[in-house]
Amino acid sequence: MRCRRPLVAIALALTLTATACGGSPTASQGGGGNAEVADGAKQVYDRFNGLSGQERTDELLKAAKAEGELSVGVIVDVKHTAATPPGARVSVTARYTGREGKLYAFEVSVKDPGGEVMTGVHKRAVIQLARLLEAAEKRR
């Protein structure tokens, strides 16, 4: 991730850490620190705290990218472990597990009333739109 927006980058990192640990990055104000960063982190934390699932994933990736960038799926590695009956409700969970080089990694799972039906990994990259279009044009 490019740090064109250092405050957003710091706040996003704090949010992801807090999400993994289950607490607010601004819960302890113990002496010192940068008030602007703390306020920014709290705003970002509050923004993502009420979200879950795909909505949270979309918003985290949106915050990580700058103007002219987009998020693309690079790796989808899933294992189907059971059949789901027609018409059954399913729930999908995507959990951000961290960065792997330039990729944002997520553990994904799908469950129906009988239990797990799919599990796997999904990795996304934030890329320059212009660069993607140039590369696609070269393939003509």
N, C-alpha and C positions, 0 to 999 in steps of 0.2 A: 504494500500500500504506500503510495506517495504521501508525504506529509505536507501537502499544500495547505492543509487545514490542521495545524498542530493541535489546537484546542479540541477539535472534534476527534482527532486520532487518539489523544490522551484520554478523553472522556469515553470513547468507544472501548479502549483497552480496559479502563477501570470498570465499565459496565459489564464487559465479558467476564472479567475476573470476579466481579460481584455476583453475576449470574451463576457462575460455577460454584462459588462459595456460599451463595444464598443470603448475602447481606449487602447493605448499601455501602458504596465506596466513600460516602461522606458521613457514615454513622459516628465515627470518632474524629473529633476536631482537635485532638491532643496537641496543642502548641505548635506554632509555626505553620508552614505550608503556604501555598499560594491560593488566596481567596478566590481569584478569578477561575483558576483550574477547578477548585472545589465546587464553585457555583455551576460551572459548565458541566462537570461530572454529574452533579445532582440533577441538572436538567435532562441530560442524556439518560441517566438511570431512570428517572421518572417517566421519560418517554417510552422506554422499552419495558418497564416493570409490568405494565398492564397487558402486554401482548404475549401471545403464546403461539406455538406451532409455526406454520408457514408465514403468518403475518409478522411474527418476530424475526424470522429468518430474512424475509424481504426487507424489513426496516433496517436490520443490522447491515445488510449488504448495501442498501441505499446510502446509509451513513458513511460507509467505508469508501465509496467511490466519489470521484469528483466530476465536474462538468465534462462531457465528452467521453465518459467511461460507461461501461455496462458490465453486468455480471453474467457470465456464461457457465453452463454446466460443462465440466471437463471430464469427470469420471463418475460413472454410476455403476456400482458393483453391488448387486442385490442378490439375495438368495430367497426363493419362494419356498416356504417350509410347510405349507398346508393350503388346501383349497378352501375358499370361502363360498358358502351356499349363496345361490342367486338371491338378491334382495337384502342380504344381511348388511347391517351397518358395520362400517370399519372406522377405526381411529388411526390417524397417522401422527407420528412423532418424529421431529427432526431436532437433534441436539447438537449445537455447535461444540466441536471438540478442540478447536484451535487452528492455528496456521501451520501448514506444511510447505515451507518455502513460499511460493507465491499463491498457493491454493488455500482456500478456506474449507475446512473439512467438517462434515456433519455425519453423525450416526443417525440412521433412519430406521424406523420400524413401523409395521402395520399390524394391527390386531383386530380380530372380530370377536363376537361373544365367546367363542371357543378358545381364544388365545392368539398367540403370534401366528401370522401367516406370511410375513416377509420381514427380512432384516438386511441391513447392509450399510454401505458408505456412499456418500455423495460428496463430490469435491467441486468447488466453483472457483473461478478466477475472475478478477476485475481487470478488464482489458480496455485499451484505447479503441473507440469505435472507428476512428479514421484508419487505424492500422488494420483492423479486421476487414474493413471494406476494401482497402488496397490489396490485401492478400487474396480476398475472394475474387477481385477483378483480375488478378494475375492468372487465375485458374480458368479463365474463359478460353 
